[in-house]
Amino acid sequence: MEALKGTGVALVTPFNEDGTVDFEGLTNLVNYVIDGGLDYLVALGTTGEPATMTTAEKDQVLDHIRSTNNGRLPLILGIGGSNTAALVEEFERVDLTGVDAILSASPYYNKPTQEGIYQHYKVLAEHSPLPLILYNVPGRTASNMTAQTTLRLAYDFENIVAMKEASGDLNQVMEIVKRKPEGFILLSGEDALNFPILTCGGEGVISVLANSLPKLTSDVVRFSLKEENEVARNLHYQSLDFINLLFAEGNPAGVKAALKLQGVCGNAVRMPLIKASDDLSESLKKELENL
């Protein structure tokens, strides 16, 4: 999984104004981020709004991303949820041709104990046909996955290969980096902390920002990994105001507003999300002009 040591993009799913999937916009987006120099694609992560999509739509989106990518970059697929048994069934049902790994968020809403989180991922590891990437995102799941649980899983299962960390807790990040087994990869899952996490020993990012600014995002990662920290820090701070705007009214409303301004795809989201406000779109426009 050396490809994870770089920049991945948590792809949005473009929608038409009538709510249907915008496959033309999806083609534009995939080509846009590949041309921007990213290292791999992540389909149907939480940023892709799979919680509001039917099974058929998710299959169609994966097929379209796979065919548009045409093997140019590694492809990661998001398969996560709060029903462990249903995820095992999903592993068996989905056509994983051309998929290199599975990204699975820690269970949401249930608020399991740390032992419950461990047992959940144990079952997934025992049934997954592909390497697994853990995903800790307490802001969405209402449950933090501790460094101790992450490390336990990393040592116990060879096919658990990485952690996407979006807790915002740098102490937790450093604890994982300090004690992780050789070959286990720590990824930033929070764009505002990409540079700090990389300097703490992270080896890559899975980014929302990279939908809109793929080259800038990947440059921060590449310079950081080469320990050219002054250049990476300057680029990170150049984008920081824009990053904060992207998440000011929720994700992916902000980044879709930016993509519309850039002419890549539309800004439609599915209920219960709503489009970014006109004020936010105007602020994003000004910041894009500054960048």
N, C-alpha and C positions, 0 to 999 in steps of 0.2 A: 504493500500500500504506500509506496514511496510517493505516488501522485498526490497523496493528501498533504504532503509537506509543501504547501503552496497556497494558492487562492482558489477556493470554490465559491460558486454563486448559488444562493438559495433562490432559484428562479420563481418569479411571480407567474401566475396563470392569467394571461390577458382575457378579458371578457368583452363581448359586445354590449351595447346599451340595452339590448333585450335580455341580457343575462346568459346568453349562450357563449360557449368557449370561442374565442377569437383565434382561430388557428393561423391566420395570416400574421396577426400580431405576434403569436408565439414563434413563428418562423423568423420574423424580424429580430425578436429578442435573442433567440439562440445564436443567430449569426452575428448579432451586434456584440454579445459578450465574448464569443469566440474570437472575433476580430480584435477585441480589446485586450487579448493576451492572457486570459484566465487559464488555470490549470485543469479544472474539472467542473462539471455541472451537477447540481443537486435538483432533482425533480420531485415535486409533490412533498416538499418539506412544509412546515406550518405556514411559511410565507406564501406558498402556492395555493392556500385556501382549500386544501383537500377536505376539510371538515364540512364544507358546503357543497361538495361534489358527489354525484352518484358514482357507483362502481364503474359503470360504463364510461362515464366521462373521464375518470382517473385512468382507465385503461387507454382511452383515446389520446389523452394528453401525454402519457408515457410513450406510446407508439409514435406520436408526432415528434416529440423531443428526440427520441432515439433515431428516427429516420432523418430528421434535419441535421442532427449532429453527425450522423453517418460515420461514426467511429473516430471522429477527430479528437475528441477529449474523453477521458474516463467519465462514467455516468454513475452517480449515486442516487438511490431511490429512497424516499421517505416512506416508511411503514411504521406508524406508531399509533398508540391509543391506550385506552384504559381497560381493555378487555384482552387479557393475555391469550386466552384460547382462540379468540377471533383473529389475533395476529398470526398465530401458528397456521390457521386456515388460510390466511392471506398469503403467507409464504408459499403455500402449496398451490394456490389459485393463480397468482400473477405470473405472467410470462416475463421471466427475468433475463431473457436473452439480451446480451450487451450491457447488462448492469454489473457494475464492479463491486458494489458494497451496498449495505442497507443502513440508513440512518434512522434510529428509533428513539423518539422522545420518551423520557420517563413518564409513567402513567399520570394523567391529569384527573382532577376532581376527586378521585378516590382518596387521595392523601394517604398512601400506604406508609408504613414504617420503613426504616432502612432495610430491615430484613425482608419486608414485602417487595421493595424495589429490587433487592438482590435476587430473590426467588423469581420475580418476573423476568429479569434479564437472563437468569439461568435457563429458564424454559426456552426463551428465544434463542439463546446460544446453542442449545441442544437441538433445535429444529431448523435453524437458519441454514440455507444452502450457500450463503455468501458471508463474507466478513461483516461484522457488526460495528457500527459507530454509535456509542452512547450519546445521549443528548440531555444535558441538564439545563432546564430553563424554568426556574421557579416562578418567574413572572407570569408564565402561562399555566404551569401545572399546580401552583399553590403548594409545592413540596420540593424542598431542596434535597439533592442527592449529594451526600457528604463526600469528602475526599476519601475517607476510609472505605465507603461502599464502592466508589470508583476503583480504588486500588485493589480491593478484594476481587472484584470482577476481572480486572486486568490480569491479575496473577492466576486466577482460576480457569480462565477460558482463553485459549490461544486465538480463537476466531473473533474475540472482542479486541479490536485493533486500535481504537481511538476514542476520544471523548471530545464532543463539542461542548464547551463550557460557556454558559451564558448566565451564570449566577451573579456576575458583577463583583465577586469576592476574590480579590487578588491573593489573599492569604490561602484560600482554598486552591486556587490555581497553582501557587508555588508549592503547596504540600503535595499535589499530584505530580508536578514536574520533579520534585526532589526524590520521591519514593517510587515512581512508576517503573515497571519492568522495561528492559531494553526493547526498543522497537515499538512500544506503545506511544501513540501520538496525541499530544494535547493541542486542540484547535480552539481558537477564539470564536465564540458565537455571538459576540457583542461588538458591533463596529466601533463604538466610541472607545473601546478598550483594546482594539487590535494591536496597536503599537506597544502599550504596556505589557500585554500578555506575551507578545513575541519576544520582548526583551527579558521577560521572566523565564523564558525557555519554551514557550509555545512554538510550534513548527508549522502553523498554517492557520487559515481562517475559513469559515463558511459564512459568507457575507451577504447582507441585503444590499448594502451600498454598491456592491459590484454589479447589480443590475443596471444601475444608472452610470456609474463611473468605474468601469472595469479596469481601465489602464491605471488610473490613480490608485485604486485599491491594490492591484497586483504589484505596482511599484513599491508601495509601502512594505508589502510582505517580502518582496525580493531583496530590497535594500536592508531590511531588518535581518533576514536570514544570512546575508553576507556581512552582518555586523557593521554596516555603514549607517550607523544610528542617527547621525546628524541629518543626513538626507531624508531618511525615513521619518524622523520626528517632524521635520519641516513639512513634508507632504501630509502627514497625519493631521497636523494642526491646521493646514490649509483647508482640509475637508471637514473639520470638526463641527463648525457651525451648520454646514449642510447636513451632516449626519444627525445632529440634534433636531433639525427641522423635519427630516424624514420620519422621525418617530413621534413628533409632537401631537399628532392626531391618530396614532395607532398605525400598525403595520398590517398589510402593505399599502394602505391608502396613500401615505406620503410618497413612497417610492414610485407608485403608479402615477401619481400626479407629475413627478419629475420625468418619468418616461414619456408621458404625453407631451410635455413641454419639449422634449428632445426628439419627438417625432418617431419614437420606436413602437409604441402601442398606446392603446387608450387607457383611461384612468378608472374604468368601471370596476367596482368590487361587488361582492354578493352580501346581501343582508345576512346577519345583522350589522355588518360593517357598512359604512357610508363613505362616499367620496370625500377627499380632502376639501376643506373650505376654500373659497376664493382667496381669502387672506393668506392662507398657507401656500397656495399655488403661486401667488404673487411673490411671497418671500422666497420660495424655492427658485422662481425665475430669476430674481435678483442675485441670489447666491450662485446659481449656475453661470450667470454672466460674470460674476467676480472670479469664479474658478477658471 
